[in-house]
Amino acid sequence: MRQQQATTVVPLPLATVETRLRDVECWPRFLQGIASIRYTSHERYLFTFADGRDHREIKMVVKLRYRDHCFVWHGIAGPTVRGSLKLTPVDDSHTAVTLVRASWPVDLRSGMAEMMMPRTATATTDLHLLERYLVKDQVPASDPPV
């Protein structure tokens, strides 16, 4: 099993971050290896994973645990994939975001490759992409020339 975890602080209030992340179909903008996400029914999505030449679709459940301000997801069928985005208020204008991603190899060959190849820190890169995604619309426009 490969599990990665990373945390960052974004310069936005918790409510703003949570609202933006409710649009699950936009998650491929910041989660590497996910080509697309399509809503199918209540809390059900079809994730298309792309890893080089390998493309596979996995039916997933995505839930927002309101009390914890935490989005959690896990696969229903196919290779086991799970993750979470935990939001924690730092102050009125900053939110800590912790991303956890875990996956199990699809087959023996993938498992052997995972053991022999160095692990990459995609969770850290995902959070950098998430920061860009969240704050891109929050940057005030410059004053027009007079």
N, C-alpha and C positions, 0 to 999 in steps of 0.2 A: 504494500500500500504506500502510496506517495501522499504525504500531507504537508501542506505549507500554510504558514500563518504570517501575517504582517499587519501592522497598525500605522495609521497616519492621522493627523489632525487637519481638518479642512476648515477654512475661515467662513463657515456658514452655520446658522443655528440648526439645531436638531430637526425642527419641523420642516425646514426647507430641504434638508438632505433626505429625510424620510419620504417627503412628497415626490422628489425627483426619482428616487429609487423604486417607487411603486410602479413605474413604467418598466416592467421586467423585459419587454421586448427590446429595450435600448441597452440592456446589459452587454451585448457583444461589443459595444463601443469601448468597454474597459476590461472585459474578461477575455484574456488571450485563449485561443484554442476553441472558442465558440464562434461559429460562423453566423448563426442566426438562432433566434428564439421566436416561436410562434405560439400564441395563446390558443388553446383548444377548448377548455371549459374551466369551470370554477377551480382555481388553484392548480390547474393542469396546463403544462406547456410542452412543446416539442423542441428540444435543444438539438441543434445540429453541430456536432463537434468536428473540427477540421484539424488534422495533424499531418501536415505534408500531403501525401496522396490518400491518406485514410480519412474518409468522411463517414460518420455514422450518426444516426438519429436516436435519441434516447428520450422516452417519455419521462417527464419530471413533475414533481409536486413542488410548488413554491408557496411558502406561507410567510405571512408577517405576524410575528408574535408581538402583539401590540404592547403588552406589559414590559417586555424586555427591549423593545425597539430593535428587533432582530429579524432579519429575513433569513429563512432557512430553506434549503432545497435538497432534494434527493431523488435518485432515479427510481422509477417504478419497474422498468423492465430493461434488460440488457446489462452491460457492465455497471458495477456499482460506482456511482459518482455522488458526492454530497458536498455541501458547503454552507457557509453562513456569512452574513454581513451584519455585524453587531454595531449599533450606534450608541454612543455615550456622550451626553453633553459635557463639555469642558467648562464653558461659561455661556453667557447669552448669545455669543456670536461665533463660537467654535464648537465643532463636534469631532470626537474621536471615532474613527471607523476601523474596525478590526475585521479582516477578511481571513477566512479559513477555507481552504480547498483541499479535498481529499478524493482520491480515485484509486481503484484497484485495476491491475492490468487485465486486458481483455483475454489474453491467452498466455501460454507458457513462454513463448518467444518474447512477448512484450514484458513479461515479468523478469526474464533474464536480462533483457536490454536495460530495464530500469535499475537492476542491481549493479550492472557493470558501467553504465554511463553516469557521469556526474549529474547531480540534480541541479536544476536551474531554479532561481528564485522568481518564478512567475508571479507569485502573490505580491511581491514588492512592486514589480512593474505594473501589475493590475491596479494597484492603489495609486500609482502616479497617473495612470490613464483615467482613473476615477476622479482624481482631483481636477484634472483638466476638464472632464465632462461636467462636473458639478459647478465649477466656477466660471466656465466660459460665458454664460449668460448673465453673470453677476457683475462683470466688469463694467463700470459706468462709461458711457460714451464720452469722448472728449468734446469739449466745448467747440461749437462751430466757429470758424474764423469770422472776425468782425470786419 
